[in-house]
Amino acid sequence: MDQVGKVSWQRFEKFLFEVGCEFKSQESRHRKYKKDGLQRPIIVPTVKEIPDFIIHNNLRTLGIPRGKFKKIIERH
């Protein structure tokens, strides 16, 4: 699996907002986002660096390729 690099939850949240997600709620250390058309919510832990597998799973849910993610995240 191709690594995407170290990303904080705050940078990942900016990415989610840019692709049309909106914050719904937070339970403990997990923030929940929704976007119209998705079957399930996007869950992001509020940790210093999000593990790659969580980023990849959320990108798969969003239907966004890693290349597009890298281009967007580099701007933030």
FENUR-V947496 format. One record per residue. N is the residue number from 1. RES is the residue in one letter. SS is DSSP state (H for helix, E for strand, C for the rest). PSI is psi as a letter, one per 30 degrees, with the letter a starting at -180 (* if undefined). OMEGA is omega in degrees with one decimal (* if undefined). Layout:
N | RES | SS | PSI | OMEGA
N | RES | SS | PSI | OMEGA
This chain:
1 | M | C | k | -179.3
2 | D | C | k | -180.0
3 | Q | C | k | -179.2
4 | V | C | f | -179.9
5 | G | C | l | -177.4
6 | K | C | k | -178.2
7 | V | C | k | 176.1
8 | S | C | l | -179.8
9 | W | H | f | 179.7
10 | Q | H | e | 177.5
11 | R | H | e | 179.1
12 | F | H | e | 177.3
13 | E | H | e | 177.5
14 | K | H | e | 176.1
15 | F | H | e | -179.2
16 | L | H | e | 178.3
17 | F | H | e | -179.0
18 | E | H | e | -179.3
19 | V | C | g | 171.8
20 | G | C | g | 177.8
21 | C | C | l | 175.3
22 | E | E | k | -179.9
23 | F | E | k | 179.6
24 | K | E | e | -176.3
25 | S | E | l | 175.3
26 | Q | E | k | 175.0
27 | E | E | j | -178.1
28 | S | C | c | -177.8
29 | R | C | g | -179.2
30 | H | E | k | 178.4
31 | R | E | k | -176.6
32 | K | E | k | 179.5
33 | Y | E | l | 176.5
34 | K | E | l | 176.9
35 | K | C | k | 178.3
36 | D | C | k | 177.4
37 | G | C | f | 179.1
38 | L | C | k | 179.5
39 | Q | C | f | -177.6
40 | R | C | l | -179.6
41 | P | C | l | 173.6
42 | I | E | k | -179.3
43 | I | E | k | -178.6
44 | V | E | k | 175.9
45 | P | E | k | 179.3
46 | T | C | i | 178.4
47 | V | C | l | -177.7
48 | K | C | e | 177.8
49 | E | C | k | -179.7
50 | I | C | k | 177.3
51 | P | C | k | -178.4
52 | D | H | e | -176.4
53 | F | H | e | 178.2
54 | I | H | e | 177.4
55 | I | H | e | -179.0
56 | H | H | e | 178.5
57 | N | H | e | 179.5
58 | N | H | e | 176.3
59 | L | H | e | 177.9
60 | R | H | e | 177.9
61 | T | H | e | -179.3
62 | L | H | f | -176.9
63 | G | C | h | -177.6
64 | I | C | k | 178.1
65 | P | C | l | -178.8
66 | R | H | e | -179.9
67 | G | H | e | 178.7
68 | K | H | e | 177.7
69 | F | H | e | -178.8
70 | K | H | e | 179.7
71 | K | H | e | -178.5
72 | I | H | e | -174.9
73 | I | H | f | 177.9
74 | E | H | f | 179.2
75 | R | C | f | -176.5
76 | H | C | * | *
